C-alpha cells in the first residue's frame, strides 16, 4: 500500500515539475524580448511635424505616451504591464486632454485604435505564458497604432495649413 502511494505521489510530482518547467520556459521566452528584437520589427515610423509639436506641447499625457513608447523600444514593458487601473486612468486622461484643434473624427478614431492596441498589449504583457512571438506582434501593433496617430495629426495640421481658394 505504501509503495502504491509513493508511486502515485511521485507521478504527480513529475507532472507538476513538467508543468512548471513548461511555464518557466514560456516565461523565459517572454523575458527574452530585447531592444534588438523590437528594432527588427518592420513598420513605418512617423515623427511629429514642427506644427504638431507646437500644437501638442501642452498635451502632457501625449508626451508621456511618447516617452513610454521610447522606453518600450528598449524592451521596458513595465508601463504597459503595470496595474490596469493606472493604465485605464492614463488612457482616459490622454483622451480628455486632447487639444481642441485635434478633436476631429479622424484623430479620435486613431486614438481609439491606439487605446485598443494598448489594452491588447497589456493583456499580452501581463500573461507570463505568452510566447515571445505573440508579445512581439503586440508590440508591433502598438508601435504601428502610435505611428498612425502621429501621421494623422500631421496630416490634419497640414490640411488645415493649406490655403485653398475657391473659384469665384
C-alpha positions as CSV (number, residue, x, y, z in Angstrom):
1,X,0.0,0.0,0.0
2,X,2.8,2.4,0.9
3,X,4.6,1.5,-2.3
4,X,1.5,2.4,-4.4
5,X,1.1,5.7,-2.6
6,X,4.7,6.5,-3.2
7,X,4.3,5.8,-7.0
8,X,1.2,7.9,-7.2
9,X,2.8,10.8,-5.3
10,X,6.0,10.5,-7.5
11,X,4.0,10.6,-10.7
12,X,2.0,13.7,-9.5
13,X,5.3,15.4,-8.6
14,X,6.7,14.6,-12.1
15,X,3.6,16.2,-13.7
16,X,3.9,19.3,-11.6
17,X,7.7,19.6,-12.3
18,X,7.0,19.2,-16.0
19,X,4.2,21.8,-16.0
20,X,6.4,24.3,-14.0
21,X,9.2,23.6,-16.5
22,X,6.9,24.5,-19.4
23,X,5.8,27.6,-17.6
24,X,9.4,28.7,-16.8
25,X,10.3,28.1,-20.5
26,X,7.4,30.2,-21.6
27,X,8.3,32.8,-19.0
28,X,11.8,32.7,-20.2
29,X,10.7,33.3,-23.8
30,X,8.6,36.3,-22.6
31,X,11.6,37.8,-20.8
32,X,13.9,37.5,-23.8
33,X,12.3,40.3,-25.7
34,X,15.3,42.5,-26.4
35,X,15.7,46.0,-27.9
36,X,17.2,44.3,-30.9
37,X,14.0,42.2,-31.3
38,X,11.9,45.3,-31.2
39,X,14.3,47.1,-33.5
40,X,13.9,44.3,-36.1
41,X,10.1,45.0,-36.3
42,X,9.0,46.3,-39.6
43,X,6.8,49.4,-39.6
44,X,6.9,53.0,-40.8
45,X,7.7,55.3,-38.0
46,X,6.4,58.9,-38.3
47,X,7.6,61.8,-36.1
48,X,5.6,64.9,-35.2
49,X,6.0,67.8,-37.6
50,X,7.1,71.2,-36.2
51,X,3.5,72.4,-36.2
52,X,2.3,69.2,-34.5
53,X,5.0,69.6,-31.8
54,X,3.7,73.2,-31.2
55,X,0.1,72.1,-31.0
56,X,0.8,69.1,-28.7
57,X,3.2,70.9,-26.4
58,X,0.6,71.3,-23.6
59,X,-0.8,67.7,-24.1
60,X,1.1,66.2,-21.2
61,X,-0.3,62.7,-21.4
62,X,0.6,62.5,-25.1
63,X,4.2,63.5,-24.2
64,X,4.2,60.8,-21.5
65,X,2.9,58.3,-24.0
66,X,5.7,59.2,-26.4
67,X,8.2,58.7,-23.6
68,X,6.7,55.3,-22.8
69,X,6.8,54.3,-26.4
70,X,10.5,55.1,-26.5
71,X,11.1,53.1,-23.3
72,X,9.1,50.2,-24.9
73,X,11.6,50.3,-27.8
74,X,14.3,49.5,-25.3
75,X,12.2,46.5,-24.2
76,X,11.0,48.2,-21.0
77,X,7.4,46.8,-20.8
78,X,6.7,47.9,-17.2
79,X,4.4,50.8,-18.0
80,X,2.1,48.6,-20.1
81,X,2.3,45.6,-17.8
82,X,1.6,47.6,-14.7
83,X,-1.7,47.9,-12.8
84,X,-4.6,48.0,-15.3
85,X,-6.4,50.7,-13.2
86,X,-3.5,53.1,-13.7
87,X,-3.3,52.4,-17.4
88,X,-7.1,52.9,-17.8
89,X,-6.8,56.3,-15.9
90,X,-3.9,57.3,-18.1
91,X,-5.8,56.5,-21.3
92,X,-8.9,58.3,-20.0
93,X,-6.8,61.4,-19.3
94,X,-5.0,61.1,-22.6
95,X,-8.3,61.3,-24.5
96,X,-9.7,64.0,-22.2
97,X,-6.7,66.3,-22.5
98,X,-6.6,66.3,-26.4
99,X,-6.2,69.8,-27.7
100,X,-9.4,71.3,-29.2
101,X,-7.8,71.7,-32.6
102,X,-7.2,68.0,-32.8
103,X,-10.7,66.9,-31.7
104,X,-11.6,65.6,-35.1
105,X,-13.1,62.3,-36.0
106,X,-10.0,61.1,-37.9
107,X,-7.7,61.7,-35.0
108,X,-10.2,60.4,-32.4
109,X,-10.5,57.1,-34.4
110,X,-6.8,56.7,-34.4
111,X,-6.6,57.4,-30.7
112,X,-9.3,54.8,-30.1
113,X,-7.4,52.3,-32.2
114,X,-4.3,53.1,-30.2
115,X,-6.1,52.6,-26.9
116,X,-7.4,49.2,-28.2
117,X,-3.9,48.0,-29.1
118,X,-2.6,49.2,-25.7
119,X,-5.2,47.1,-23.9
120,X,-4.3,44.2,-26.1
121,X,-0.6,44.6,-25.4
122,X,-1.3,45.0,-21.7
123,X,-3.0,41.6,-21.8
124,X,0.0,40.1,-23.6
125,X,2.5,41.8,-21.3
126,X,0.8,40.6,-18.1
127,X,0.4,37.0,-19.3
128,X,3.7,35.3,-18.5
129,X,2.7,32.3,-20.6
130,X,2.6,34.4,-23.8
131,X,5.2,33.4,-26.4
132,X,7.9,35.8,-27.4
133,X,6.4,36.0,-30.9
134,X,3.0,36.9,-29.6
135,X,4.4,39.6,-27.4
136,X,6.5,41.0,-30.3
137,X,3.4,41.0,-32.5
138,X,1.5,43.0,-29.8
139,X,4.4,45.4,-29.6
140,X,4.5,45.8,-33.4
141,X,0.7,46.5,-33.4
142,X,1.2,49.1,-30.7
143,X,4.0,50.9,-32.5
144,X,2.1,50.9,-35.7
145,X,-1.0,52.4,-34.0
146,X,1.1,55.1,-32.3
147,X,2.8,55.9,-35.6
148,X,-0.6,56.1,-37.4
149,X,-1.9,58.6,-34.7
150,X,1.2,60.8,-35.3
151,X,0.7,60.5,-39.1
152,X,-3.0,61.6,-38.7
153,X,-2.1,64.5,-36.5
154,X,0.5,65.7,-39.1
155,X,-1.9,65.3,-42.0
156,X,-4.7,67.1,-40.2
157,X,-2.5,70.1,-39.4
158,X,-1.0,70.0,-42.9
159,X,-4.5,70.2,-44.4
160,X,-5.5,73.0,-42.1
161,X,-2.5,75.0,-43.2
162,X,-3.4,74.8,-46.9
163,X,-4.8,77.9,-48.3
164,X,-7.3,76.7,-50.8
165,X,-9.0,79.4,-52.8
166,X,-12.5,78.8,-54.1
167,X,-13.2,79.9,-57.7
168,X,-15.4,82.9,-57.9
